[in-house]
Amino acid sequence: MLDDNQRHLYTAQRMLDFAAAATPWHRRLWRLGAVLELTELLEAVSARALGALAESSVKYLGEGLAKRIQRDPGLGSPAERGQLIKHVNRTMQVGGHDWVALNILLQESRPRYLSRWADHLRKEEADCEPTARAIVSHVLDQGYSQEATHKWLTYHIKYETTKITLGDLCDEAQSLINRLPIRFDILVPLTACPPLPEARPDCWLDSSQTAEWLQCWFPSRPSIRQAGGLLLELDAKDKYSALKKAGSEVDKLASRFQVGARQRLEFHPTLYMIGEPEPLDYIGGPRRVEVHALEQTKEIFRIRLDPQIDAALELLQPLDRGTPAAAIAGSWAALEALLVGPGDTSNRVVAATRMARIVACSYVTSELLSLAQAHASMRDDLVSRKLRSIGTDREKAIFFEEAIRSNVVDDFARSGPQIALQRIRSLIANPGAILPRIVNQLEDAFRRLYRQRNLIVHAGQTASVALDGTLRTVSPLVGAGVDRVVQASALHSIPAVMFAASTEIRLAQAAFSVKCLSEVFSDHT
């Protein structure tokens, strides 16, 4: 169990938030870990050499990384970080001196990243938000699933009998990462299959072989109807990551047979993993792309929406459950359809900047509404009674922000809402400094989506080092942003580009306005 240091407890709560798949978009991880971003930079340099990425795209990634390295103790001492920054800031060429040097430094940093964080946390205090973000993003980037990471954190933070410090937790996490992958033996039954050739890879089993395998490893399970099976040996960090890998293999094969064969290849929706007593679902869950504005306004029943909205929603559909390549390509096309206007055709990445501003404005309102709901459900005071009587989200957000500004909102006993309340208090006190940082983080996420799209479309690269992390972090953000655009169109007939321009103005006004932030953004969100 983690020690009773309040800062440590708050950091631990944010770690649990970041690892949980159910965390709402405005409290999730929006970025990748520093080590993976360095790997992504090396990949981007290679893609630039192939013409898949522009020099400006690689430069943007490098400049952002240099700033991040400077303040990340997991990448070593100030002198060691300076050495990394020196190479990152140079124009690298594949196989060149700086390329090779950065590769060497990266290989040295990866197995020590969280150990360095542990040493840092034992020597001095660190802000809970960046600390939690660095630790959890690094664990996820090294191949652990959100489910396994959240269970591991929950055990060490809440249930382990021996008290540990945050530094100890980092050391434990580094040991976890350094473990070798586990070999998983998996059978995915087939429900329909073309005739198998006599000479075939050993992984393809006919119906008799599949029945024998199941009888050998799962003798107590009832027989199932099957037309054969696909036997997989997969190396993964945990069971859930292995299930995801199996799902990816199944999707690729199903797509191949769909376009390359006349007869169907169909898989059973559950698989059998040696060591697990029951069959397991492996079909991936949704990526939390939530665009509820149409349903809330009843516009979802209209046969014809604004052509831009119709096109964007159709392009966005694969992002929630589609294959990674389709999800990336379709979601960026949706952003372009909405936010690239006249005069922008030579600078399409501007869609990332505009969507980042839209989501930043929505972040303020979403966080205030979440806190207002928590206050109303946990308290019975004047503020909570007033909140329960207010009919609209706009009025709730404005009222609750005014209550925070008037210092009539007490601290929460639970760490989750209390940390969010601290963040909102800081934002209200200094919007001119904090809002641009929020926009920058969001723009980094949307620009990563753009880079991944270019790797897929221009280089046919569907296995980028940052592909999974991009989908994990950016999918809910795309949903949140498109939801705002759709609402503006459905309720007020505001075109997307006009809405984006309004957002830029509102953000500039919020930095010096004496009004509540939620009031400045009220027409917008």
BAVOMAR-381627 format. One line per 5 residues: their letters; for each residue x, y, z of C-alpha. Coordinates in steps of 0.25 Angstrom, whole numbers, plus 2048, in hexadecimal, padded with zeros to 3 digits. Example, Ala and Ser with C-alpha at 12.3 -4.5 7.8 and 13.67 -1.06 7.14 Angstrom:
# residues 2
as	831 7EE 81F  837 7FC 81D
//
This chain:
# residues 525
mlddn	800 800 800  805 80E 7FD  80A 817 808  801 822 80E  808 82D 807
qrhly	7FD 835 801  805 839 7F5  808 82A 7F3  7F9 827 7F4  7F5 831 7EA
taqrm	7FF 82C 7E0  7FB 81E 7E2  7EC 822 7E0  7F0 829 7D2  7F8 81C 7CF
ldfaa	7EB 814 7D1  7E4 81E 7C9  7EE 81D 7BD  7EE 80E 7BD  7DE 80C 7BE
aatpw	7D7 80A 7B0  7CB 810 7B6  7D1 81E 7BA  7C9 829 7B3  7D1 830 7A7
hrrlw	7D4 83C 7AF  7DC 835 7BA  7E3 82A 7B1  7F1 82A 7AB  7F2 833 79F
rlgav	801 82F 79C  80B 824 79B  817 822 7A4  824 82A 7A1  82C 81D 79D
lelte	822 819 793  821 827 78D  830 826 78B  82E 819 784  823 820 77C
lleav	82D 82B 778  837 821 772  82C 81A 76A  827 828 766  835 82B 760
saral	835 81E 759  827 822 753  82C 82F 74F  837 829 747  82C 821 73F
galae	824 82D 73D  819 829 746  81B 834 750  81E 843 74D  82A 849 754
ssvky	821 853 75C  81A 847 762  827 841 767  82B 84E 76C  81F 850 774
lgegl	820 843 77B  82F 845 77E  82D 853 783  822 84E 78D  82A 843 791
akriq	836 84C 794  82D 854 79E  828 847 7A4  836 841 7A6  83A 84D 7AD
rdpgl	830 84B 7B9  830 83B 7B9  839 835 7C4  836 827 7BF  840 82B 7B3
gspae	84C 82D 7BD  853 838 7C3  853 847 7BD  860 843 7B6  85A 836 7B0
rgqli	84E 83D 7AC  856 848 7A5  85D 83E 79D  850 838 798  84B 846 795
khvnr	857 849 78D  855 83E 783  845 840 783  847 84E 77F  850 84B 773
tmqvg	84B 847 765  84D 838 765  84F 82F 75A  84D 820 75A  85A 819 75E
ghdwv	861 826 761  869 82A 76D  85D 830 775  854 825 771  85D 81A 776
alnil	860 822 783  852 824 786  84F 815 784  85A 812 78E  855 81C 798
lqesr	847 817 796  84B 808 798  852 80C 7A5  846 815 7AA  83B 80A 7A8
pryls	83F 800 7B3  842 80B 7BD  837 815 7BB  82E 812 7C7  83A 80F 7D0
rwadh	83F 81D 7CD  831 822 7D1  832 81A 7DD  83F 821 7E1  839 82F 7DE
lrkee	82D 82D 7E6  835 828 7F3  83D 835 7F2  833 840 7EF  824 842 7ED
adcep	81E 842 7E0  810 847 7DA  806 83B 7DA  801 83D 7CC  80E 83D 7C4
tarai	813 832 7CD  807 829 7CC  806 82B 7BD  815 828 7BB  814 81B 7C3
vshvl	807 815 7BD  80A 819 7AE  817 812 7AF  811 805 7B4  807 805 7AA
dqgys	811 809 79F  819 7FD 7A2  80E 7F3 79F  805 7F2 7AB  7F6 7F3 7A9
qeath	7EE 7FD 7B1  7E6 7F2 7B8  7F3 7EB 7BD  7FA 7F8 7C1  7ED 7FD 7C8
kwlty	7ED 7F0 7D0  7FB 7F0 7D3  7FB 7FF 7D8  7EE 7FC 7E0  7F5 7F0 7E8
hikye	801 7F8 7EB  7FA 805 7EF  7EE 7FF 7F6  7F0 7F1 7FB  7FF 7ED 7FC
ttkit	801 7EB 80B  80F 7F2 80C  80F 801 80B  817 806 7FF  81B 814 7FA
lgdlc	819 81A 7EC  828 817 7EA  826 809 7ED  81A 808 7E4  822 80D 7D9
deaqs	82D 803 7DB  823 7F8 7DB  81D 7FD 7CE  82B 7FD 7C8  82D 7EF 7CC
linrl	81F 7EB 7C6  823 7F2 7B9  830 7EB 7B9  82A 7DD 7B9  82A 7D5 7AC
pirfd	81D 7D3 7A5  815 7C7 7A8  812 7BD 79D  803 7BA 79B  7FE 7AE 794
ilvpl	7F0 7B1 78E  7E6 7AA 785  7DB 7B3 77D  7D1 7A9 778  7CB 7AB 76A
tacpp	7BC 7AC 767  7BE 7AC 758  7CB 7A9 750  7CF 7A6 741  7D4 798 740
lpear	7E2 797 746  7EE 793 73D  7F5 786 740  802 78E 741  7FF 799 74A
pdcwl	806 7A0 756  805 799 763  7FC 7A4 769  7F0 7A0 761  7E8 794 767
dssqt	7DD 78D 760  7D0 789 768  7D6 77C 76D  7E3 782 772  7DB 78E 779
aewlq	7D2 784 780  7DE 77C 785  7E5 789 78A  7D9 78D 791  7D7 77F 797
cwfps	7E6 77F 79C  7E6 78D 7A2  7D8 790 7A6  7D2 782 7A9  7C7 787 7B2
rpsir	7C2 791 7A8  7B6 78D 79F  7B9 78B 790  7B6 796 787  7B2 797 778
qaggl	7BF 79A 770  7C5 799 763  7D3 799 767  7DC 7A2 76F  7E8 7AC 76F
lleld	7F3 7A8 779  7FB 7B4 77D  808 7B6 785  808 7C4 78A  812 7CC 793
akdky	80C 7D7 79B  80E 7DD 7A8  800 7D9 7AE  7F4 7D1 7AB  7EC 7DD 7A6
salkk	7F7 7E2 79D  7F7 7D3 797  7E8 7D4 794  7EA 7E1 78D  7F5 7DB 785
agsev	7ED 7CF 781  7E2 7D8 77D  7EB 7E0 774  7F0 7D3 76D  7E1 7CF 76B
dklas	7DD 7DC 765  7E9 7DC 75B  7E6 7CE 757  7D7 7D0 756  7DA 7DD 74D
rfqvg	7E4 7D5 744  7D9 7CA 742  7CE 7D4 73F  7D6 7DA 733  7DE 7CE 72F
arqrl	7D5 7C2 730  7C7 7BF 72B  7C3 7B6 737  7C2 7BC 745  7CB 7BB 751
efhpt	7C4 7BE 75E  7C9 7BD 76C  7C2 7B9 779  7C0 7C5 782  7C8 7BE 78D
lymig	7D5 7B8 78E  7DC 7AE 797  7E9 7B1 79E  7F1 7A6 7A5  7F1 7A9 7B4
epepl	7E3 7B0 7B4  7D7 7A8 7B9  7CD 7AE 7B0  7CC 7B3 7A1  7D0 7C2 7A0
dyigg	7CA 7CD 798  7D4 7D3 78F  7CC 7DD 786  7D1 7EB 78B  7C8 7F4 792
prrve	7C5 802 78D  7D0 80D 78E  7C6 817 795  7C3 81F 789  7B6 826 78E
vhale	7AE 830 786  7A1 831 78D  79D 83F 788  794 839 77D  78D 830 787
qtkei	78B 83B 791  785 845 786  77D 83A 77F  784 83E 772  789 82F 771
frirl	77C 82C 76B  77D 836 75F  780 82F 752  789 83A 74D  792 842 756
dpqid	79C 84D 752  7A4 847 747  7B1 849 74F  7AB 843 75C  7A6 837 754
aalel	7B3 835 74D  7BB 836 75A  7B2 82C 762  7B4 822 757  7C3 824 757
lqpld	7C3 823 766  7BC 816 767  7C8 80D 766  7CF 814 772  7C6 80E 77C
rgtpa	7C8 7FF 778  7CF 7FE 76B  7DD 7F9 767  7E8 803 76C  7EB 807 75D
aaiag	7DD 80A 75A  7DB 811 768  7E7 81A 766  7E4 81E 757  7D5 81F 759
swaal	7D6 828 765  7E0 832 760  7D8 833 753  7CC 836 75C  7D4 842 762
eallv	7D8 847 755  7CA 846 74F  7C6 84F 75B  7D1 858 75E  7D9 85B 751
gpgdt	7D3 867 74A  7D6 870 73E  7E4 874 73E  7E9 868 746  7EB 85D 73C
snrvv	7FA 85F 73C  7FA 85E 74C  7F1 853 74F  7F7 851 75D  7F0 85E 761
aatrm	7E4 854 764  7EC 84F 770  7EE 85D 776  7DF 860 774  7DA 853 77A
ariva	7E4 855 786  7DE 863 789  7CF 85D 788  7D3 852 792  7DA 85B 79B
csyvt	7CD 864 79C  7C5 857 79F  7CF 852 7A9  7CB 85E 7B2  7BC 85C 7B2
sells	7BE 84D 7B3  7C6 84D 7BF  7BD 858 7C6  7B1 84F 7C3  7B8 843 7C8
laqah	7BB 84A 7D5  7AE 850 7D7  7A7 842 7D5  7B1 83D 7E0  7AE 848 7E9
asmrd	79F 847 7E8  79F 838 7EA  7A9 838 7F6  7A4 845 7FE  797 84B 803
dlvsr	79A 85A 804  795 866 7FD  79E 864 7F1  79A 856 7EF  78B 859 7F0
klrsi	78C 864 7E6  794 85B 7DD  788 851 7DD  77E 85C 7DA  786 861 7CE
gtdre	781 85B 7C0  78C 85D 7B6  79A 859 7B6  79E 867 7B2  798 86D 7BE
kaiff	79E 862 7C7  7AC 865 7C2  7AB 874 7C4  7A5 873 7D2  7AF 869 7D7
eeair	7BB 871 7D1  7B5 87D 7D8  7B4 875 7E5  7C3 871 7E4  7C7 87F 7E2
snvvd	7BF 883 7EE  7C6 879 7F6  7B9 872 7FB  7BD 865 7F5  7C4 85C 800
dfars	7CE 852 7FD  7C9 844 7F9  7CD 838 802  7CF 82F 7F6  7DC 831 7EF
gpqia	7D7 830 7E1  7CE 83C 7E1  7D7 843 7EA  7E3 843 7E0  7D9 847 7D5
lqrir	7D5 853 7DE  7E3 857 7E0  7E5 857 7D1  7D9 860 7CF  7DD 869 7DA
slian	7EB 86B 7D4  7E5 86D 7C6  7DB 878 7CB  7E6 87F 7D2  7EF 87F 7C6
pgail	7E8 87C 7B9  7F2 884 7B1  7FD 87A 7B5  7F6 86D 7B6  7EC 86D 7AA
privn	7F8 86E 7A0  7FE 862 7A6  7F1 85A 7A5  7F0 85E 796  7FF 85A 794
qleda	7FD 84C 79A  7F0 84A 791  7F7 84F 785  802 845 787  7F8 83A 787
frrly	7F1 83F 77B  7FE 841 773  802 833 777  7F5 82E 771  7F9 836 764
rqrnl	807 830 764  801 822 765  7F8 824 75A  803 829 751  80B 81C 755
ivhag	7FF 813 751  7FB 81B 744  808 81F 73F  811 814 743  808 808 745
qtasv	80D 807 753  803 800 75C  80C 7FC 768  811 809 76D  817 809 77B
aldgt	80D 814 77F  801 80E 778  7FB 807 784  7FE 813 78D  7F8 81D 783
lrtvs	7EB 815 783  7EB 814 792  7ED 822 795  7E6 82A 789  7DA 822 787
plvga	7D1 828 792  7D7 836 78F  7D2 835 781  7C5 831 786  7C4 83C 78F
gvdrv	7C8 847 785  7BE 841 77A  7B3 841 784  7B5 850 786  7B5 853 777
vqasa	7A9 84B 775  7A1 851 780  7A5 85F 77B  7A0 85B 76D  793 854 772
lhsip	78F 85F 77C  794 86C 776  797 868 767  7A5 86D 76A  7AF 867 75F
avmfa	7BB 860 765  7C5 86A 760  7BD 876 766  7BC 86E 773  7CC 86C 773
astei	7CE 87B 770  7C4 87E 77C  7CC 875 785  7D9 87C 782  7D3 889 786
rlaqa	7CD 883 793  7DA 87D 797  7E1 88B 795  7D6 892 79D  7D6 888 7A8
afsvk	7E5 88B 7AB  7E1 89A 7B0  7D2 899 7B2  7CC 89C 7BF  7C0 893 7BC
clsev	7BF 885 7C0  7C7 87C 7B6  7BA 873 7B5  7B2 880 7B1  7BD 884 7A7
fsdht	7BC 876 7A1  7AD 874 7A3  7A8 877 795  7B3 86F 790  7B1 862 798
//
